[in-house]
Amino acid sequence: MSITPHASFAYYVPDPGTAADWYRDRLGFEIHGDHRDGRGFRWVTAGPPSAGWQIIFGDVTVHGEGELADRFGAELGFAPHFMLVCDDVAETVRELEAKGVEIAEQPHESPFGVAASIKDLHGDAITLADRSGWARLRS
């Protein structure tokens, strides 16, 4: 088996460009590409500089109408939930607050070290954790 350390995560949103811009402007992500297929479906890829992973911001309407489309639409504000690792959570929260990012939880002690929570432009939660806590999660 040859699974690499590289990954992509799909996040379906109303406007992929606006979402990618928010992650670039607020979290410092780099936009890797802005793509469209022949049917008008758009997706934008972005991730932290030098990271081995990226988010694929896909148009929530990709599945047209029906149960699957309804499910993707209903997830806005509830998904994804992921964790970003910081060298200094408190300093990162101060920087993000200055950029207008909503802070859902101020830095606090957690089972995996100092953590905080922010919300993205759709109200989705993102946990910030310190590097030492991340190391504990991996062991």
WOQUIFEN-V624411 format. One record per backbone hydrogen bond with DSSP energy under -1.0 kcal/mol. NH is the residue of the N-H (numbers start at 1). CO is the residue of the C=O. If there is no record, write none. Layout:
NH CO
NH CO
This chain:
7 52
9 54
11 56
13 58
19 15
20 16
21 17
22 18
23 19
24 20
25 21
26 22
27 23
28 24
29 23
30 47
32 45
33 45
35 43
37 41
40 37
43 35
44 57
45 33
46 55
47 30
51 48
54 7
55 46
56 9
57 44
58 11
59 42
60 13
62 59
64 61
70 66
71 67
72 68
73 69
74 70
75 71
78 75
79 75
84 127
86 129
92 88
93 89
94 90
95 91
96 92
97 93
98 94
100 97
101 96
104 117
105 117
108 115
110 113
113 110
115 108
116 128
117 105
118 126
119 102
120 124
123 120
126 118
127 82
128 116
129 84
130 114
131 86
134 130
135 131
136 132
137 133
138 134
